[in-house]
Amino acid sequence: MSIWHEYVQKEGTVPEWPYAVNYDKVNEIISDVLVVGGGLAGVRAAISAAQAGARVVLADAGHAKRSGSGGAGVDHWHGACTNPCSKVTPEEYTKGCYDSMHGYMGAHVRYIITRESWDSLLECEKWGMRIRDVEDEFKGAEFRDEETKLLFAYDYDNRHILRVWGYNVKPVIYREAQRLGVNIQNRICITSLLTEGGKQGTRVVGATGVNTRTGEFYIFRAKATIIATGGAGRLFQFVPELTASSSMSDMSSAGVGHAIGWKAGAELVLMEKTGPATLSGFGYAPYSMGNAGNTYHGVPVIDANGKEVPWVDAFNHTIETIEGRFRCGPGQKFQLGIGIGISNYLPEYQQNDPVHDLPDRIRKGEFVLPFYIDLTRMSEHERRVLWGMMVGNEGKTRIPIYETLNKAGFDPDKDMLQAPVMTLEGYLSSCFWAARANTPPHYRAGGGAYLVDWDLKTSLEGLYAASGSTAYGGGCHGESHATGRYAGKRAAEFVRTAPDPVADPGQIEAERRRVYSSVHQDKDGIGWKEINQAIARVMQDYCGKYKNERTLNMGLRLLREIRETELACACVSNPHELGRLMECSSLIDFGEVMMCASLARKASNSILDFHRLDYREMDPQEWNKLLPIKQVNSEIKTRELPLDYFLKAPFASTYEENYTVHTGKETSK
Ligand SMILES: Cc1cc2nc3c(=O)[nH]c(=O)nc-3n(C[C@H](O)[C@H](O)[C@H](O)COP(=O)(O)OP(=O)(O)OC[C@H]3O[C@@H](n4cnc5c(N)ncnc54)[C@H](O)[C@@H]3O)c2cc1C
């Protein structure tokens, strides 16, 4: 029987739950390093910890062979500043990000990334991912280096972003983790961290989890734990039937990694930061429609009458040629590229784009909708690298977009691809398919990350963070590899001398009771989907773009009420629903931290897109700082920290010195 519909038609009933369920069974697994989350960052962390000799367990809510945002592939690899052709140094790239974000950026993490992104990629090549044009398909192309056969994207002058054949990246690193003997536990939703003595703020000694197929309980004891769980995509919007087709996010992206650390007493930072939500039900299938951003950078956009939209640089100089769209003009240092976890760009680092006033020009009749992209106007090399190599390898595009359109007869040598017809403001961003303007303004995305040091260690002993969303300062594919790889090494160093992890039986038992309470509810309670939707609505209304002390406190009260009423009497009918309900519990925690952090920042801030109606002055100097937040004995504490804390005592004053000190331990082994 191939599909659900056929099965139900034939059998006249839905299938039985296909796994043996045993909610009473408890499994205990002991390791040196536990990695929570098996996306790119998690698998890479597991690999490097295992390479360093640690016994490693990796627990993933999905199946780590394909799970996470990078599971479906990658076509452009950022931050490879140490590749032999790069003209941008790690310092310059880090400065570009830090200055663009006016200091609201964990630049030490960015520096680590730019030092190691290329090395991380070379390892992927060794393990079976193609990163060079070995077949000379693009010989002579201006985005190719003839000696190394590397291909570059977006900024052909500076060559720090690479085009790669990454459709198989996840299986490749998964296989390497298996080869190194990492104990991979798939379908485990981690629900809490274990701390020494069961107390908040003490050393982390492992975690608990539930198998979302069998319902069995898991106790993981570990000397060090690495959080690599990605973000909280389901916090502000929950449209599961639609997210499948138009989301960049992952259903398991429910902020659990942040929430469990918060409950354990770790410090989080910039949790008040949000930005417009761009996807999840409001956009189009990623990369499906005609557009000129990201993977499709540089492609000619033409209107219904065949008139081409001009391109400009950040200083509004017109760019005359298609080639010029990939080059830097006067005043441009280099193009950082988009999708790297920063929300603001200084002009000298900004990418070239179609004219910035396109909505006005459409309104005035200069261009007639709909738009199309015309690949035939590009050189043969550009056309083939875009529709072929890039769309054929980018996440979520190889099968649904590339194969489907090709099979349907799409021919880039002849055909054009239509752009979505949408609210005119949607054309302000060249990634038309993301359809930013379609999303209501109070639907947000965001939250911050763990405050980490130069070891990517959090404020808790034994707890590390990797990945764009959980470590303060990252945000793209290569960065997840690099931070995972780095955190794995640091954690492995730590466990060499760390005492054995002793978990507190009372803490474990309390968590077990909490996890299974919904299983024993009578079936009058509501389910996880309704609860998720309610949480999203509270977040939209009370922690949306505009907020004040009153709305935030109301939001906190409503979240508490959801926890104490709907969540407390929710019911689940199988282990999958149990996992999803646990995620809802974490979403409530995540939302609460965001609201508490928003209350603590009594000033509006343009870089954080943070608008306090009761503190309207934008960017007052005295609020130019970080406000890390944590719980001590369940009481919320914030403190002040300079934006560049990672270059201040106890750290050294330069990136290079800090990096050398912290990686020196690695080489002196
Ligand atoms: C369609 C698409 C295309 C992209 N293309 C590019 C590109 O070309 N270049 C680029 O630089 N970036 C790209 N990105 C972004 C990049 O893929 C992500 O930044 C990166 O994959 C993030 O990886 P991660 O490991 O940090 O987090 P995630 O991928 O979010 O992984 C988190 C993991 O944690 C697991 N998890 C979550 N909660 C739990 C829990 N409670 N217990 C256990 N496990 C849990 C999840 O199952 C998941 O495996 C793209 C993203 C998408 C969606």
The ligand as an SDF file (V2000), in Angstrom:
LIG
                    3D

 53 58  0  0  0  0  0  0  0  0999 V2000
   15.3300   24.9000    2.8460 C   0  0  0  0  0  0  0  0  0  0  0  0
   16.5610   25.4150    3.5030 C   0  0  0  0  0  0  0  0  0  0  0  0
   17.6590   25.7470    2.7390 C   0  0  0  0  0  0  0  0  0  0  0  0
   18.8020   26.2450    3.3570 C   0  0  0  0  0  0  0  0  0  0  0  0
   19.9010   26.5300    2.5840 N   0  0  0  0  0  0  0  0  0  0  0  0
   21.0280   26.9740    3.1480 C   0  0  0  0  0  0  0  0  0  0  0  0
   22.1960   27.2150    2.3720 C   0  0  0  0  0  0  0  0  0  0  0  0
   22.2560   26.9280    1.1850 O   0  0  0  0  0  0  0  0  0  0  0  0
   23.2730   27.7490    2.9930 N   0  0  0  0  0  0  0  0  0  0  0  0
   23.2770   28.0510    4.3110 C   0  0  0  0  0  0  0  0  0  0  0  0
   24.2840   28.5480    4.8130 O   0  0  0  0  0  0  0  0  0  0  0  0
   22.1950   27.7980    5.0790 N   0  0  0  0  0  0  0  0  0  0  0  0
   21.0830   27.2630    4.5360 C   0  0  0  0  0  0  0  0  0  0  0  0
   19.9880   26.9990    5.3130 N   0  0  0  0  0  0  0  0  0  0  0  0
   20.1040   27.1830    6.7730 C   0  0  0  0  0  0  0  0  0  0  0  0
   20.8410   26.0110    7.4200 C   0  0  0  0  0  0  0  0  0  0  0  0
   20.3850   24.8100    6.8300 O   0  0  0  0  0  0  0  0  0  0  0  0
   20.5910   26.0120    8.9330 C   0  0  0  0  0  0  0  0  0  0  0  0
   21.1780   27.1810    9.4560 O   0  0  0  0  0  0  0  0  0  0  0  0
   21.2340   24.8220    9.6000 C   0  0  0  0  0  0  0  0  0  0  0  0
   20.7790   23.6210    9.0140 O   0  0  0  0  0  0  0  0  0  0  0  0
   20.9270   24.7890   11.0900 C   0  0  0  0  0  0  0  0  0  0  0  0
   21.4440   23.5880   11.6090 O   0  0  0  0  0  0  0  0  0  0  0  0
   21.4430   23.3000   13.1580 P   0  0  0  0  0  0  0  0  0  0  0  0
   22.0400   21.9680   13.3650 O   0  0  0  0  0  0  0  0  0  0  0  0
   22.1110   24.4360   13.8220 O   0  0  0  0  0  0  0  0  0  0  0  0
   19.9170   23.3240   13.6180 O   0  0  0  0  0  0  0  0  0  0  0  0
   18.6680   22.4750   13.0820 P   0  0  0  0  0  0  0  0  0  0  0  0
   18.8430   22.1320   11.6710 O   0  0  0  0  0  0  0  0  0  0  0  0
   17.4660   23.2300   13.4920 O   0  0  0  0  0  0  0  0  0  0  0  0
   18.7460   21.1150   13.8960 O   0  0  0  0  0  0  0  0  0  0  0  0
   18.2220   20.9730   15.1820 C   0  0  0  0  0  0  0  0  0  0  0  0
   18.1040   19.5070   15.4990 C   0  0  0  0  0  0  0  0  0  0  0  0
   17.6890   19.3660   16.8430 O   0  0  0  0  0  0  0  0  0  0  0  0
   16.7100   18.3680   16.9380 C   0  0  0  0  0  0  0  0  0  0  0  0
   15.8860   18.6440   18.1100 N   0  0  0  0  0  0  0  0  0  0  0  0
   15.0690   19.6930   18.3360 C   0  0  0  0  0  0  0  0  0  0  0  0
   14.4830   19.5690   19.5390 N   0  0  0  0  0  0  0  0  0  0  0  0
   14.9340   18.4180   20.0940 C   0  0  0  0  0  0  0  0  0  0  0  0
   14.6870   17.7330   21.3090 C   0  0  0  0  0  0  0  0  0  0  0  0
   13.8480   18.1970   22.2090 N   0  0  0  0  0  0  0  0  0  0  0  0
   15.3220   16.5770   21.5460 N   0  0  0  0  0  0  0  0  0  0  0  0
   16.1850   16.0570   20.6320 C   0  0  0  0  0  0  0  0  0  0  0  0
   16.4380   16.6600   19.4580 N   0  0  0  0  0  0  0  0  0  0  0  0
   15.8330   17.8290   19.1900 C   0  0  0  0  0  0  0  0  0  0  0  0
   15.9520   18.4280   15.6210 C   0  0  0  0  0  0  0  0  0  0  0  0
   15.3450   17.1930   15.3290 O   0  0  0  0  0  0  0  0  0  0  0  0
   17.0700   18.7710   14.6500 C   0  0  0  0  0  0  0  0  0  0  0  0
   17.6680   17.6090   14.1300 O   0  0  0  0  0  0  0  0  0  0  0  0
   18.8390   26.4650    4.7410 C   0  0  0  0  0  0  0  0  0  0  0  0
   17.7260   26.1230    5.5250 C   0  0  0  0  0  0  0  0  0  0  0  0
   16.6050   25.5830    4.9140 C   0  0  0  0  0  0  0  0  0  0  0  0
   15.4370   25.1850    5.7580 C   0  0  0  0  0  0  0  0  0  0  0  0
  1  2  1  0
  2  3  1  0
  2 52  2  0
  3  4  2  0
  4  5  1  0
  4 50  1  0
  5  6  2  0
  6  7  1  0
  6 13  1  0
  7  8  2  0
  7  9  1  0
  9 10  1  0
 10 11  2  0
 10 12  1  0
 12 13  2  0
 13 14  1  0
 14 15  1  0
 14 50  1  0
 15 16  1  0
 16 17  1  0
 16 18  1  0
 18 19  1  0
 18 20  1  0
 20 21  1  0
 20 22  1  0
 22 23  1  0
 23 24  1  0
 24 25  2  0
 24 26  1  0
 24 27  1  0
 27 28  1  0
 28 29  2  0
 28 30  1  0
 28 31  1  0
 31 32  1  0
 32 33  1  0
 33 34  1  0
 33 48  1  0
 34 35  1  0
 35 36  1  0
 35 46  1  0
 36 37  1  0
 36 45  1  0
 37 38  2  0
 38 39  1  0
 39 40  1  0
 39 45  2  0
 40 41  1  0
 40 42  2  0
 42 43  1  0
 43 44  2  0
 44 45  1  0
 46 47  1  0
 46 48  1  0
 48 49  1  0
 50 51  2  0
 51 52  1  0
 52 53  1  0
M  END
$$$$
